[in-house]
Structures are given as structure tokens and as C-alpha cells.
Amino acid sequence: MDFSTKGKVYRLSSKQNLPITLEEAWQFLSSPKNLKTITPGYMSFDIISGAEKPMFAGQIIQYIVTPVLGIKTHWVTEITHVEDRHYFVDEQRFGPYALWHHKHFLKEIEGGVEMEDIIDYKIPFGFLGRLLHPVLVKPKLTEIFNHRTQKLNELFGNFN
């Protein structure tokens, strides 16, 4: 997992290899219904609407999530780009970030599939938000992605 900063926009990038086919990876990762499975339970992740159909560009998905201190947060994302079995992009339309642009890439590799996530995000609240980033936001995102890595390994096995 790698974090970088470009001005006041932060970037998180993560790669994980899984011993499954590209088709299996796409079927699981492109289904909004599976987000709850790979999100830490304490976050009480619930999809309100938008996950009834397979993923498509223009899809609006609404969630309730409790990321910190038991505070329920309404989050709305739009799937803005989809290339079947290659990548999709979700962008926040309403929620806790000033900017959230999440690219999900999949590619076949020998013995499985490589997943790559690149998230560009901006914290609200200006200077205060930038102060909170290293002590609250960055550790929380690291925890969430570490949980996801572990959960995907449990579901599909470790890549050797």
C-alpha cells in the first residue's frame, strides 16, 4: 500500500494478487453487494439503494457507513466508467470527502489476477482536515484496505 500527496489531494494505491480467474475476480469485485463482505464489520456498511442491477456507467449507489466514533455517514457514489473485466471507477457524489475518485483495475497474471486500486481523495475542512489526515484518515484507510486484503485472501486463497 502506498500513500502520496499531490498538493492537497492525497493518493492511496494498493495491489493484491489472487489465485483466481479474471472472470471470478470481476464477478465478485464489480458487484456492489459484495462491498459489505470486504468492509470491517464495525463500520456497519449498508447499501440503501443502487445495487439491484449489475454494475454500469451512471449507476448511483447509496450507503450508510459508520467509519469513526459511531457516527453514521450517508455516502453516495456514481460508477462513472466500466470496461468489462478490466476496470471501473467510482466517484463520490455526496459524503465525507471533498473529493473521492477510486479506480479499480484487474489484469490477468500467471496463476491468477492482479487487482490494483488507485484512490485520489481530498479531506474537507481545509487546514484542520490536513491536520487530521495523518492521525485519523490515513490510518483508517490503511486499516480498511488491510482488512479487505485479509478478507479476499480468506475468500479466495493466498497467491503463491
N, CA, C and O of each residue as an XYZ file, in Angstrom:
640
protein
N       0.851     -1.161      0.000
C       0.000      0.000      0.000
C       0.899      1.227      0.000
O       1.917      1.262      0.692
N       0.520      2.223     -0.773
C       1.351      3.402     -0.908
C       0.469      4.643     -0.812
O      -0.585      4.720     -1.444
N       0.913      5.608     -0.017
C       0.236      6.891      0.082
C       1.142      7.946     -0.514
O       2.356      7.893     -0.316
N       0.590      8.897     -1.235
C       1.360     10.039     -1.703
C       0.465     11.267     -1.675
O      -0.757     11.165     -1.576
N       1.095     12.421     -1.763
C       0.373     13.685     -1.710
C       0.722     14.502     -2.939
O       1.896     14.649     -3.280
N      -0.284     15.029     -3.598
C      -0.085     15.956     -4.699
C      -0.869     17.206     -4.331
O      -2.082     17.269     -4.531
N      -0.172     18.195     -3.794
C      -0.871     19.356     -3.291
C      -1.698     18.950     -2.094
O      -1.169     18.373     -1.143
N      -2.956     19.234     -2.121
C      -3.847     18.879     -1.023
C      -4.704     17.669     -1.368
O      -5.626     17.319     -0.631
N      -4.390     17.032     -2.496
C      -5.081     15.810     -2.878
C      -4.156     14.649     -2.539
O      -2.992     14.628     -2.940
N      -4.686     13.690     -1.800
C      -3.919     12.529     -1.372
C      -4.175     11.369     -2.326
O      -5.206     11.322     -2.997
N      -3.234     10.441     -2.381
C      -3.396      9.251     -3.209
C      -3.042      8.019     -2.386
O      -2.015      7.967     -1.710
N      -3.914      7.044     -2.466
C      -3.677      5.718     -1.889
C      -3.664      4.745     -3.049
O      -4.589      4.727     -3.860
N      -2.625      3.941     -3.131
C      -2.606      2.893     -4.154
C      -2.286      1.569     -3.486
O      -1.501      1.497     -2.540
N      -2.904      0.540     -3.995
C      -2.778     -0.781     -3.393
C      -2.850     -1.836     -4.492
O      -3.627     -1.704     -5.438
N      -2.035     -2.886     -4.362
C      -2.097     -4.013     -5.291
C      -2.214     -5.299     -4.485
O      -1.644     -5.436     -3.403
N      -2.966     -6.231     -5.045
C      -3.109     -7.546     -4.425
C      -3.278     -8.579     -5.527
O      -4.024     -8.361     -6.482
N      -2.592     -9.690     -5.394
C      -2.729    -10.798     -6.336
C      -3.569    -11.895     -5.694
O      -3.409    -12.214     -4.516
N      -4.463    -12.460     -6.490
C      -5.324    -13.539     -6.015
C      -5.247    -14.719     -6.975
O      -5.135    -14.522     -8.185
N      -5.307    -15.943     -6.454
C      -5.207    -17.140     -7.299
C      -6.551    -17.541     -7.899
O      -6.994    -18.677     -7.733
N      -7.190    -16.620     -8.588
C      -8.492    -16.873     -9.209
C      -8.454    -16.346    -10.643
O      -7.520    -15.646    -11.035
N      -9.471    -16.689    -11.408
C      -9.527    -16.220    -12.788
C      -9.978    -14.767    -12.839
O     -10.543    -14.236    -11.883
N      -9.718    -14.153    -13.959
C     -10.177    -12.781    -14.180
C     -11.702    -12.708    -14.070
O     -12.244    -11.761    -13.499
N     -12.376    -13.696    -14.611
C     -13.845    -13.730    -14.553
C     -14.344    -13.800    -13.107
O     -15.268    -13.076    -12.736
N     -13.738    -14.666    -12.291
C     -14.138    -14.775    -10.879
C     -13.903    -13.453    -10.140
O     -14.750    -13.002     -9.370
N     -12.749    -12.848    -10.385
C     -12.433    -11.574     -9.728
C     -13.430    -10.505    -10.137
O     -13.931     -9.763     -9.292
N     -13.719    -10.423    -11.424
C     -14.650     -9.403    -11.907
C     -16.044     -9.623    -11.326
O     -16.688     -8.674    -10.879
N     -16.507    -10.865    -11.333
C     -17.846    -11.149    -10.811
C     -17.985    -10.707     -9.354
O     -19.021    -10.170     -8.962
N     -16.955    -10.930     -8.564
C     -17.022    -10.557     -7.156
C     -16.841     -9.056     -6.954
O     -17.656     -8.417     -6.288
N     -15.788     -8.496     -7.518
C     -15.427     -7.100     -7.231
C     -16.343     -6.079     -7.900
O     -16.481     -4.961     -7.404
N     -16.960     -6.439     -8.996
C     -17.836     -5.479     -9.668
C     -19.270     -5.520     -9.149
O     -20.132     -4.800     -9.654
N     -19.529     -6.345     -8.158
C     -20.866     -6.402     -7.562
C     -20.909     -5.544     -6.302
O     -20.272     -5.887     -5.306
N     -21.652     -4.433     -6.326
C     -21.737     -3.589     -5.126
C     -22.189     -4.349     -3.885
O     -21.841     -3.970     -2.767
N     -22.961     -5.415     -4.070
C     -23.448     -6.191     -2.930
C     -22.311     -6.827     -2.130
O     -22.487     -7.139     -0.953
N     -21.150     -7.021     -2.753
C     -20.030     -7.646     -2.060
C     -19.187     -6.676     -1.251
O     -18.287     -7.098     -0.524
N     -19.462     -5.385     -1.364
C     -18.703     -4.403     -0.586
C     -18.812     -4.664      0.913
O     -17.828     -4.543      1.642
N     -19.990     -5.015      1.363
C     -20.178     -5.283      2.798
C     -19.283     -6.424      3.269
O     -18.763     -6.387      4.385
N     -19.102     -7.430      2.431
C     -18.288     -8.588      2.771
C     -16.836     -8.214      3.048
O     -16.196     -8.819      3.908
N     -16.308     -7.223      2.328
C     -14.894     -6.876      2.458
C     -14.661     -5.595      3.263
O     -13.551     -5.063      3.284
N     -15.706     -5.107      3.919
C     -15.611     -3.913      4.769
C     -15.639     -4.357      6.231
O     -16.423     -5.237      6.588
N     -14.794     -3.762      7.086
C     -14.823     -4.139      8.508
C     -16.233     -4.051      9.092
O     -16.960     -3.089      8.841
N     -16.607     -5.059      9.870
C     -17.953     -5.136     10.432
C     -18.342     -3.948     11.284
O     -19.501     -3.534     11.265
N     -17.389     -3.381     12.043
C     -17.713     -2.252     12.929
C     -18.188     -1.026     12.155
O     -18.765     -0.108     12.737
N     -17.946     -1.010     10.838
C     -18.368      0.149     10.045
C     -19.848      0.099      9.683
O     -20.373      1.047      9.100
N     -20.525     -0.996     10.020
C     -21.968     -1.140      9.774
C     -22.348     -0.691      8.360
O     -23.266      0.108      8.178
N     -21.642     -1.207      7.382
C     -21.829     -0.839      5.980
C     -23.148     -1.386      5.468
O     -23.357     -2.599      5.478
N     -24.042     -0.513      5.022
C     -25.329     -0.940      4.476
C     -25.624     -0.177      3.200
O     -25.532      1.050      3.162
N     -25.978     -0.912      2.157
C     -26.384     -0.290      0.897
C     -27.863      0.045      0.999
O     -28.688     -0.818      1.300
N     -28.187      1.303      0.746
C     -29.579      1.760      0.785
C     -30.256      1.507     -0.550
O     -31.389      1.030     -0.600
N     -29.550      1.832     -1.647
C     -30.125      1.643     -2.979
C     -29.017      1.643     -4.025
O     -27.897      2.090     -3.780
N     -29.373      1.123     -5.204
C     -28.483      1.196     -6.347
C     -27.728     -0.072     -6.672
O     -27.015     -0.115     -7.675
N     -27.859     -1.114     -5.856
C     -27.098     -2.338     -6.099
C     -27.975     -3.446     -6.680
O     -27.587     -4.614     -6.670
N     -29.145     -3.087     -7.183
C     -30.086     -4.091     -7.672
C     -29.679     -4.679     -9.016
O     -30.063     -5.802     -9.341
N     -28.895     -3.923     -9.812
C     -28.511     -4.357    -11.157
C     -27.002     -4.532    -11.221
O     -26.271     -3.967    -10.408
N     -26.531     -5.326    -12.200
C     -25.074     -5.416    -12.388
C     -24.488     -4.029    -12.671
O     -25.184     -3.138    -13.160
N     -23.223     -3.864    -12.361
C     -22.570     -2.566    -12.471
C     -22.647     -1.998    -13.888
O     -22.461     -2.716    -14.871
N     -22.924     -0.691    -13.974
C     -22.953      0.012    -15.253
C     -22.561      1.468    -15.036
O     -22.736      2.012    -13.946
N     -22.030      2.094    -16.082
C     -21.662      3.506    -16.011
C     -22.934      4.324    -15.790
O     -23.939      4.126    -16.473
N     -22.876      5.232    -14.842
C     -24.037      6.052    -14.479
C     -24.787      5.526    -13.267
O     -25.695      6.193    -12.770
N     -24.434      4.363    -12.788
C     -25.099      3.765    -11.627
C     -24.822      4.603    -10.376
O     -23.674      4.944    -10.092
N     -25.867      4.926     -9.644
C     -25.765      5.655     -8.380
C     -26.029      4.652     -7.258
O     -27.042      3.952     -7.259
N     -25.093      4.595     -6.292
C     -25.221      3.674     -5.173
C     -25.177      4.495     -3.885
O     -24.283      5.319     -3.692
N     -26.153      4.261     -3.006
C     -26.216      4.973     -1.730
C     -25.929      4.006     -0.584
O     -26.439      2.886     -0.552
N     -25.098      4.467      0.360
C     -24.702      3.655      1.501
C     -24.901      4.442      2.779
O     -24.971      5.671      2.776
N     -24.987      3.714      3.855
C     -24.808      4.265      5.196
C     -23.609      3.524      5.763
O     -23.558      2.295      5.725
N     -22.646      4.268      6.288
C     -21.447      3.671      6.842
C     -21.091      4.412      8.125
O     -21.356      5.607      8.252
N     -20.495      3.707      9.066
C     -20.135      4.293     10.355
C     -18.610      4.168     10.522
O     -18.137      3.253     11.196
N     -17.842      5.085      9.910
C     -16.392      4.923      9.897
C     -15.690      5.230     11.218
O     -14.731      4.548     11.576
N     -16.153      6.246     11.948
C     -15.480      6.622     13.205
C     -16.490      7.074     14.252
O     -17.512      7.683     13.934
N     -16.186      6.766     15.494
C     -16.933      7.233     16.665
C     -18.430      6.946     16.604
O     -19.221      7.661     17.221
N     -18.827      5.914     15.873
C     -20.242      5.555     15.799
C     -21.101      6.551     15.046
O     -22.328      6.514     15.146
N     -20.469      7.445     14.288
C     -21.219      8.473     13.539
C     -21.630      7.910     12.190
O     -20.786      7.589     11.353
N     -22.949      7.791     11.986
C     -23.462      7.283     10.713
C     -23.273      8.345      9.637
O     -23.574      9.522      9.833
N     -22.764      7.891      8.494
C     -22.476      8.790      7.385
C     -23.186      8.300      6.135
O     -23.102      7.123      5.783
N     -23.878      9.198      5.473
C     -24.549      8.899      4.210
C     -23.527      9.128      3.102
O     -22.899     10.185      3.044
N     -23.361      8.153      2.231
C     -22.367      8.237      1.165
C     -23.049      7.845     -0.142
O     -23.717      6.814     -0.218
N     -22.876      8.675     -1.167
C     -23.441      8.413     -2.489
C     -22.291      8.383     -3.492
O     -21.519      9.337     -3.590
N     -22.182      7.282     -4.237
C     -21.167      7.194     -5.276
C     -21.825      6.938     -6.622
O     -22.929      6.400     -6.711
N     -21.114      7.339     -7.660
C     -21.536      7.053     -9.024
C     -20.453      6.211     -9.688
O     -19.266      6.521     -9.591
N     -20.869      5.156    -10.356
C     -19.948      4.389    -11.192
C     -19.845      5.170    -12.497
O     -20.803      5.234    -13.268
N     -18.683      5.760    -12.739
C     -18.556      6.657    -13.897
C     -17.987      5.980    -15.135
O     -18.268      6.404    -16.256
N     -17.191      4.934    -14.948
C     -16.584      4.222    -16.075
C     -16.571      2.729    -15.771
O     -16.311      2.312    -14.642
N     -16.852      1.939    -16.792
C     -16.773      0.485    -16.657
C     -16.238     -0.087    -17.965
O     -16.785      0.181    -19.034
N     -15.176     -0.869    -17.879
C     -14.729     -1.678    -19.010
C     -14.701     -3.115    -18.499
O     -13.865     -3.484    -17.674
N     -15.625     -3.906    -19.003
C     -15.851     -5.261    -18.524
C     -14.551     -6.044    -18.335
O     -13.742     -6.165    -19.256
N     -14.370     -6.569    -17.130
C     -13.229     -7.391    -16.735
C     -11.884     -6.661    -16.788
O     -10.835     -7.305    -16.762
N     -11.901     -5.332    -16.863
C     -10.644     -4.580    -16.883
C     -10.578     -3.513    -15.793
O      -9.615     -3.457    -15.028
N     -11.607     -2.667    -15.726
C     -11.587     -1.622    -14.699
C     -12.960     -1.007    -14.525
O     -13.829     -1.114    -15.390
N     -13.133     -0.354    -13.374
C     -14.278      0.513    -13.149
C     -13.852      1.623    -12.211
O     -12.876      1.501    -11.471
N     -14.607      2.705    -12.260
C     -14.302      3.889    -11.455
C     -15.545      4.281    -10.683
O     -16.637      4.379    -11.244
N     -15.364      4.508     -9.366
C     -16.456      5.087     -8.589
C     -16.009      6.450     -8.066
O     -14.868      6.632     -7.641
N     -16.934      7.390     -8.110
C     -16.675      8.743     -7.634
C     -17.750      9.128     -6.628
O     -18.936      8.878     -6.841
N     -17.320      9.737     -5.535
C     -18.268     10.207     -4.532
C     -19.058     11.384     -5.092
O     -18.494     12.308     -5.678
N     -20.363     11.334     -4.902
C     -21.230     12.467     -5.251
C     -21.676     13.209     -3.998
O     -21.947     14.410     -4.032
N     -21.747     12.470     -2.887
C     -22.099     13.066     -1.596
C     -21.473     12.187     -0.532
O     -21.571     10.962     -0.599
N     -20.827     12.806      0.458
C     -20.236     12.003      1.512
C     -19.156     12.727      2.276
O     -19.092     13.956      2.269
N     -18.300     11.954      2.942
C     -17.352     12.538      3.889
C     -16.134     13.227      3.274
O     -15.435     13.960      3.974
N     -15.866     13.015      2.000
C     -14.672     13.582      1.386
C     -15.014     14.784      0.513
O     -16.121     14.885     -0.017
N     -14.055     15.692      0.370
C     -14.223     16.793     -0.577
C     -14.051     16.260     -2.002
O     -14.624     16.807     -2.945
N     -13.259     15.191     -2.156
C     -13.057     14.505     -3.430
C     -12.793     13.043     -3.126
O     -12.038     12.725     -2.207
N     -13.411     12.150     -3.892
C     -13.138     10.717     -3.814
C     -13.266     10.159     -5.222
O     -14.358     10.134     -5.789
N     -12.153      9.712     -5.786
C     -12.109      9.148     -7.136
C     -11.338      7.842     -7.031
O     -10.125      7.850     -6.818
N     -12.037      6.715     -7.180
C     -11.474      5.391     -6.910
C     -11.486      4.559     -8.187
O     -12.543      4.224     -8.721
N     -10.282      4.231     -8.665
C     -10.120      3.402     -9.858
C      -9.772      1.980     -9.418
O      -8.891      1.778     -8.583
N     -10.474      1.000     -9.987
C     -10.263     -0.419     -9.702
C      -9.804     -1.081    -11.000
O     -10.545     -1.098    -11.982
N      -8.593     -1.624    -11.010
C      -8.061     -2.279    -12.204
C      -7.860     -3.767    -11.939
O      -7.467     -4.163    -10.842
N      -8.132     -4.582    -12.950
C      -7.888     -6.020    -12.884
C      -7.088     -6.431    -14.105
O      -7.345     -5.958    -15.213
N      -6.110     -7.319    -13.902
C      -5.417     -7.875    -15.063
C      -4.974     -9.296    -14.746
O      -4.609     -9.633    -13.620
N      -5.025    -10.109    -15.792
C      -4.581    -11.491    -15.655
C      -3.068    -11.528    -15.503
O      -2.337    -10.817    -16.194
N      -2.620    -12.364    -14.594
C      -1.200    -12.625    -14.428
C      -1.041    -14.142    -14.355
O      -2.029    -14.862    -14.213
N       0.163    -14.620    -14.449
C       0.371    -16.057    -14.364
C      -0.100    -16.570    -13.006
O       0.379    -16.120    -11.965
N      -1.025    -17.498    -13.023
C      -1.519    -18.107    -11.794
C      -2.651    -17.353    -11.123
O      -3.070    -17.723    -10.026
N      -3.157    -16.299    -11.759
C      -4.252    -15.579    -11.117
C      -4.539    -14.221    -11.719
O      -4.477    -14.017    -12.932
N      -4.856    -13.303    -10.825
C      -5.245    -11.956    -11.235
C      -4.610    -10.937    -10.293
O      -4.472    -11.182     -9.095
N      -4.228     -9.798    -10.851
C      -3.727     -8.675    -10.051
C      -4.823     -7.628     -9.958
O      -5.386     -7.204    -10.967
N      -5.112     -7.224     -8.746
C      -6.058     -6.131     -8.506
C      -5.237     -4.910     -8.114
O      -4.312     -5.001     -7.306
N      -5.581     -3.777     -8.691
C      -4.924     -2.527     -8.308
C      -5.998     -1.494     -8.047
O      -6.922     -1.315     -8.839
N      -5.857     -0.820     -6.920
C      -6.749      0.282     -6.566
C      -5.920      1.552     -6.526
O      -4.817      1.567     -5.979
N      -6.455      2.620     -7.108
C      -5.847      3.942     -7.006
C      -6.954      4.894     -6.590
O      -7.942      5.075     -7.302
N      -6.772      5.500     -5.421
C      -7.783      6.414     -4.895
C      -7.150      7.791     -4.749
O      -6.145      7.952     -4.056
N      -7.739      8.769     -5.398
C      -7.365     10.162     -5.199
C      -8.467     10.775     -4.351
O      -9.646     10.672     -4.691
N      -8.092     11.413     -3.250
C      -9.096     11.949     -2.346
C      -8.600     13.238     -1.701
O      -7.401     13.494     -1.590
N      -9.562     14.023     -1.287
C      -9.270     15.281     -0.604
C     -10.128     15.343      0.650
O     -11.303     14.977      0.644
N      -9.511     15.814      1.717
C     -10.190     15.917      3.006
C     -10.878     17.276      3.094
O     -10.293     18.284      2.699
N     -12.111     17.323      3.604
C     -12.747     18.627      3.810
C     -12.131     19.367      5.000
O     -11.239     18.835      5.661
N     -12.577     20.537      5.266
C     -12.215     21.350      6.437
C     -10.828     21.980      6.339
O     -10.241     22.333      7.362
N     -10.289     22.128      5.114
C      -9.059     22.879      4.917
C      -7.904     22.437      5.793
O      -7.549     21.259      5.826
N      -7.320     23.394      6.505
C      -6.146     23.149      7.338
C      -6.432     22.096      8.409
O      -5.598     21.229      8.668
N      -7.610     22.171      9.030
C      -7.977     21.187     10.055
C      -8.028     19.777      9.461
O      -7.553     18.824     10.077
N      -8.600     19.650      8.271
C      -8.646     18.353      7.604
C      -7.260     17.811      7.321
O      -7.007     16.617      7.482
N      -6.352     18.699      6.895
C      -4.978     18.263      6.625
C      -4.279     17.829      7.909
O      -3.440     16.929      7.877
N      -4.610     18.451      9.030
C      -4.052     18.032     10.317
C      -4.582     16.650     10.724
O      -3.852     15.839     11.293
N      -5.849     16.398     10.427
C      -6.467     15.117     10.796
C      -6.032     13.963      9.902
O      -6.117     12.802     10.303
N      -5.571     14.271      8.701
C      -5.222     13.205      7.759
C      -4.237     12.186      8.337
O      -4.535     10.992      8.312
N      -3.074     12.604      8.857
C      -2.111     11.586      9.314
C      -2.519     10.860     10.594
O      -2.022      9.765     10.857
N      -3.408     11.438     11.391
C      -3.769     10.802     12.662
C      -5.115     10.082     12.625
O      -5.387      9.250     13.491
N      -5.959     10.385     11.643
C      -7.274      9.771     11.600
C      -7.575      9.136     10.236
O      -7.855      7.939     10.157
N      -7.518      9.922      9.187
C      -7.965      9.439      7.876
C      -7.019      8.400      7.295
O      -7.461      7.313      6.921
N      -5.732      8.704      7.208
C      -4.765      7.764      6.632
C      -4.742      6.442      7.397
O      -4.781      5.386      6.764
N      -4.680      6.453      8.744
C      -4.711      5.163      9.459
C      -6.012      4.382      9.238
O      -5.995      3.153      9.161
N      -7.127      5.091      9.139
C      -8.417      4.418      8.927
C      -8.461      3.769      7.544
O      -8.905      2.628      7.413
N      -8.005      4.481      6.512
C      -7.977      3.896      5.168
C      -7.018      2.706      5.108
O      -7.312      1.703      4.458
N      -5.886      2.815      5.779
C      -4.934      1.698      5.835
C      -5.598      0.486      6.486
O      -5.474     -0.633      5.989
N      -6.285      0.704      7.572
C      -6.986     -0.383      8.270
C      -8.046     -1.028      7.376
O      -8.161     -2.253      7.332
N      -8.808     -0.216      6.673
C      -9.870     -0.730      5.809
C      -9.282     -1.569      4.680
O      -9.790     -2.651      4.387
N      -8.222     -1.087      4.047
C      -7.628     -1.836      2.945
C      -6.885     -3.076      3.432
O      -6.861     -4.087      2.730
N      -6.282     -3.025      4.607
C      -5.668     -4.231      5.176
C      -6.729     -5.287      5.465
O      -6.509     -6.474      5.222
N      -7.881     -4.857      5.983
C      -8.990     -5.777      6.238
C      -9.458     -6.405      4.923
O      -9.696     -7.610      4.846
N      -9.584     -5.575      3.905
C     -10.037     -6.065      2.608
C      -9.065     -7.109      2.056
O      -9.494     -8.150      1.556
N      -7.761     -6.839      2.144
C      -6.751     -7.782      1.679
C      -6.901     -9.119      2.399
O      -6.907    -10.177      1.769
N      -7.022     -9.060      3.717
C      -7.171    -10.273      4.520
C      -8.442    -11.024      4.148
O      -8.420    -12.245      4.000
N      -9.540    -10.307      3.996
C     -10.827    -10.936      3.681
C     -10.788    -11.604      2.305
O     -11.291    -12.715      2.141
N     -10.194    -10.932      1.320
C     -10.101    -11.525     -0.012
C      -9.216    -12.770     -0.002
O      -9.494    -13.736     -0.712
N      -8.152    -12.748      0.802
C      -7.313    -13.941      0.949
C      -8.097    -15.084      1.588
O      -7.956    -16.238      1.183
N      -8.922    -14.768      2.583
C      -9.762    -15.795      3.215
C     -10.748    -16.395      2.220
O     -10.977    -17.605      2.209
N     -11.327    -15.535      1.385
C     -12.338    -15.988      0.436
C     -11.758    -16.768     -0.738
O     -12.343    -17.754     -1.186
N     -10.594    -16.319     -1.240
C     -10.070    -16.872     -2.489
C      -8.726    -17.556     -2.369
O      -8.265    -18.171     -3.330
N      -8.080    -17.464     -1.205
C      -6.782    -18.090     -1.004
C      -5.656    -17.106     -1.235
O      -5.835    -16.061     -1.861
N      -4.488    -17.463     -0.717
C      -3.301    -16.630     -0.876
C      -2.628    -16.929     -2.203
O      -2.616    -18.073     -2.658
N      -2.080    -15.920     -2.811
C      -1.359    -16.056     -4.067
C       0.053    -16.552     -3.778
O       0.743    -15.985     -2.930
N       0.482    -17.579     -4.455
C       1.850    -18.094     -4.256
C       2.682    -17.890     -5.484
O       3.856    -18.259     -5.502
